[in-house]
Amino acid sequence: MAQIAERLASLRSQLPPSVQLIAVSKNHPATAIREAYAAGQRHFGENRVQEAIAKQAELTDLPDLTWHLIGQLQSNKVRKAVEHFDWIHSVDSWALAERLDRIAGELGRSPQICLQVKLLSDPNKAGWDPIDLRADFSQLSQLQHIQIRGLMAIPPLGLTPAETQALFAQAHTLASELQQQAPQLKLTELSMGMSNDWPLAVAEGATWIRVGTQLFGPRSPQ
């Protein structure tokens, strides 16, 4: 327990007040979440809906947790995602956004959303390219039941630090442009930066960083 608490304290000491930490608990047990919770952490990120639901069932005595879905969301899991997550960072298409909005309306929920952008070609990542996002943004801004709060960006593997930082800067610029296009929205969030690159993301305006390995250690094999 002390190890997670020490890592958490060290990480927080390096973050400016404008940046919030999502502790990525994918492939880590609910006991690890409890340890981070005891050290003051409240925001947790999961990649898979079913894995998160199982952990939530073990943590019902911790009512002030905030759950973030950061992995790709399949259309057949949308209803459960809306039921079990406060934030969904990985909304990567108009079809998914529209489905989320419709189901959120049916359930009387209003999840907060980040739109996932793909600023460089990467066959392993989903997301809008900037041209398509600009084209879709007018109809996205009209959705009534989800709260679009900003963008999520994940760099491809193999970039240099300078290339990674440039990509994060592009995400920041794109978010500012979209905010001007839809001033009624509060596009204040940039979800970008993980264990290996979060300082670069923070330098370019990240408001959420998603850190797992640096906090919890290596993931358990699945």
Buried (B, 14 or more C-beta within 10 A) or exposed (E): EEEBBEBBEEBBEEBEEEBBBBBBBBBBEBEBBBBBBEBEBBBBBBBBBEBBBEBBEEBEEBEEBBBBBBBBBEEEBBBBBBBBBBBBBBBBBBEBBBBBBBBBBEEEBBBBBBBBBBBBEBEEBBBBEBEBBBEBBEEBBEBEBBBBBBBBBBBBEEBEEEEBBBBBBBBBEBBEBBBEEBEEBEBEBBBBBBBEBBBBBBEBBBBBBBBBEBBBEEEEEE
